[in-house]
Amino acid sequence: MGTETANVSPRLGYILLVTTWLCWGFSYPATAFVLETMDVWSSRLLVMTAAAIVLLLLGRMQGAPLSVPRSHWPDLIIAALCNMAVFQICMTFGVQLLSAGRTSVIVYTMPLWASVFAVFLLGERLTWPRVVAMGLGLVGLGVLVGQDLSHLRNAPLGAGLTLLSAVAFGLGTVWMKRRRWQNDPTVLAGWQLVIAIVPVALIWAFSDATLSLPAITTESWFAIAYLVFIANALAYFSWFRVVAAFPATVSGIGAMAVPVIGVLGSAWLLDEVIGWRELIALGMIISAIAVNLASTLQNRSA
């Protein structure tokens, strides 16, 4: 993915990566707070709509054109469905059915799936380090949810939906690399949210979900504000600039710290217990991403 307005220096790129994983890491306990007073569909509809408006207004304030070339729309729609619709919906259900900390660990296996999709969509080679990385990541997932699958009724569904969100996010990230975009990344992120709002709004309209603003607690409003302005607007502002500037697998470096922040943040804010399963899973998954990233960087320097 490239844009005329997305020239990012390596130093700025690292700053944006750090910004992204901090924004997304704390989004998991924030989502759990919101779901205490709102249903899944209402929360996603509210957060995504507000974040889309913020991003498009921000793009307009930067002087970036909001119109997207007609030939770019098919790719933009596919990326939006993966990056925003499937990812956000399945991730939110994961927080509800599994836990915020576990969900954050599973979601950020995304670079592993992105490396697989990059083979088929970008022509990258599936080398043995990437195979090893995939194996480490899957073992980490098994350790994390193994006990829950036999003790919690909703754990298998929660783990499955969260894994689907990770796969969709990986596909969407790689799909954005297939085209040289002419729009500012902020505008592209805003339009992706607008596109994703359509299926979410349809599901919300035909479900029994009800959006009752007076029922939302002050604590939940603060969490909603965080999700809108930080976890969506600021995070996507940063993330799509990183994706524009670096290869798909290299941009996955930001995922290395997100599950750590997610687990620690959930333990701090939600009193979730950090046990040996969480620690082993974090170690395995971060090791998997590190192996994949080291192989990519070595290939680039060769």
N, C-alpha and C positions, 0 to 999 in steps of 0.2 A: 504494500500500500504506500502510495506517495502522494503528497499534495504540495502545491506551491507555497502554502502557508504553514507547513508543518516542519520547517527546518529546525531540528533540535540538536544542540551540541551534546557531546557525551556527558559533560558535567550536568547540564540541565536534565538530560535523560535519566541520570541516576537520582536526581532530586525528585523528578516526577514518579519514578518507581517507588521511592520511599513514601511519597505522598499517597500513592495508590494503595500500597499494602496497609498503611495506617488507616486510611479511610475504610477499606473493605474489612479489615480485621475486626474493627469494633462494630461493623454493621450487623454481625450475627447476634450479639446480645441485644442490640437495639431492636432488631426484628422480633426477638422473643418478647421484649417489653410491649411492642405494638400489638402483638397477637394476644396479649392478655385482655385487651378491650375491643379488638376488631377481628373480624374473620379474614381469612387469607385473601379472598378476592377483593374485598373492599380496601384492604391495606395496600395491595399492589396497585389497584386502580388509582387511589389517591396519591401514592408516592410517585408512581411513574408519570402521571399527568402533570403534577407539579414540577418534577425534575425536567420533563421535556420542555415545559414553558421556560424554565430557568436557563437551560442550555441554549435554546433558540434565541432568547433575548440576549444572552451573553454573546452569542455569535454575531447578532445584529449590532450590538454595541461595539464589537471589534471591527465593524465595517465589512464583515464577510457576507457574500451573497447567500441568501437562503435557498435559492432555486438550485435543483440538482439536475444535471443533464439527463434527458429521457433514457439514453442508453445505459445509464448507471443504475436505474431503479431496480431491475431484476436482481442484481447482486446486492443492492442495499436491502431489499426486502428479505432475501435469504439470510443475510448477516443479521438483520434485526430479529428475525424469528429465532435464530440460534442464540445470539448474544443477549437479547433482552426478554423475549417472550418465554421460550422454553427454560432458559437459565433462571430468570427471576421467579417464575411460577414454581418450578420444581425445587429450587433452593429454599423458597419460603415454606413449602410443604415439608421439606426436610427438617427445618428448624422446629416445626410444629410436631412432627411425628417422631423425630429422633432426639436431637438436642442441638443447641447452638454450637457448642464446641466440636462435636463430632461432625456436624454438617460442614463446618469451615475446613476441617481436615480433608474430607472427601472431595469437596468442591475444588480444592486447589491441587488435585491430581491433573487439572486442566492441561499443564504443559506436556504431560505424557501423551494425552490424546491428541494434542495439537501436533506433536512430532509425528504421530502416525498419519494424520490427515495431510501433513506437509509432504509426505512421500507421494501420495496420490494426486494432490492438487497443485503442488509446487515443484514436483520432480526431485525432492530431496531423497537421499538414500536412507533406508532403515538399517543402520549399522548395529553391530552387536552391542555397543554400549547402550543404545536406545532400547534394545530388547531386554538387557539386564535391568535398565531403569524401569521398564514396564513391569517386569517381574517383581521388583522391590516394592513398587507402588501397590500392586495387587495384593501382595503379602501383607503390607501395612493395612490395607482396607480390611482384609480378613481378620487380622488381629483386633482391629478397632471395633468391628460390629459382630464378631463371632459370638460373644456371650449374650449380647442384646438380642440376637436373632432367636434365641431359645427362651428368653425370659420376657421380652416385650412384644405384645401383640402387633403393634404398628411398626416395629423396627425394620422388618424386611421391606415394607413399602417405603418407609422414610429413607432407608439406605439406597434403595433402587432409584427413587426419584432424584435424590441428591447426586447419585452417580450419573444419571441422565443429564442433569444440569451441567456437570463437569464436561461430559462429552460434547454437549451442544455448545458450550462456551469455547472449547478447543476448536471445534469446527468453525464457529463464527469468527474466531481470531484469525485462523488460516484463510478463510474465505475473503476477509478484508484485504489480504495480501495479494490476491489474484488480479487486482485492478489498480491502476494508477489514478487515484481520485483527484478531482479538481476542486473539491470543497474543503473548507477548514474542518479539522477533526471535531471541533465543538458542534458545528452544524450537523455533521454526519451522525454524531451521537444523539443529538436532539431528534433528528428525523427517525433514527432507529427506535427510539422510545415511542414516538408518535405511532409508528407502524405497529409496534408491539402492543400498544394500548388497545387496538382494534379487537384482537382475539380475547384479551382480558376483559374488555367491556362487554363483549357478547356473552362470555361465560358468566360474568357478574349479573347481567340482565336476566339470564335464564336460570340462575341458581336462586337459592333462598337467602342469599347474602343481602344484608341491609346496611347502608352507611348512615349511622346515627352519630353525628358530630358531638351532640351534648353528652353522649355516653363515654367519650374518650377522656381519660384522665390526664392531668397535667404532666405526669411522668411519660405517658404515651405520646403526648404532643411534642415533648422534647425529643423523644426517640424518632418521631415522624420527621421533625425538622432536621435531625441528623441524617436520616436516610435520604431526604430530598436534597439538601444542600451539600452534604459531605460525601455520603456513600454513593450517591448517584451523580449529581452535577459535578462536584470537584473531582471525584474519582474517574468518571468517564472523560472529563476534560483532560486529565493527566494520562489515562490509559491509552486513549486512541492516538495521542501524540507519541507515546512510546511505541505502539504498534506501527505507526507511520514511519518511525525513524529506524527501527531495528528489525532483524529477522524474527519470524514468529517464535522460534524456539528460544532465542535470546531474550525476547520480551517476557518470556515466562519466568525470568529470574525474580520478578516481582512477587511471584506466587510462593517463593521459598519462605518468606516471613509471615505471610497472611495467616496460615493455619496456626502458627505459634501465637500471634496476636489474638486470633479468634478463640483459641483454647484458654489462654491466660485471661483475656478479657471476660470470657464467659464465667470462668472460675471466680473472678473478682466481683463482677456485677450481678451474676445470677447464682452464685454459690454452687456452681457445678464442680464436682469432684474430679481432680486430676489424678488418675491412677496409673498403674503400670501399663495398661493397654493403651492409654492415650499417649504416654511417653514413647512407647515402642513404635506405635503407629506414626507419630510425628517424626521419629528418627528414620524410619524406613522410607517414608514418603519424601522427606527432605533429602535423604541420601539419593533416592531415585532421581529427583529433579537435579541434584548436584552432578550426578553422573551424566545425565543428558546434557546439561549445560556445559560441563567441562569438555565433553566430546565435541559439541558444536563450536566452542571457542577454539579448540585445538585444530579443527578442520579449517576454520577461517584464517588462522595464523599460518597454516601450512603452505 
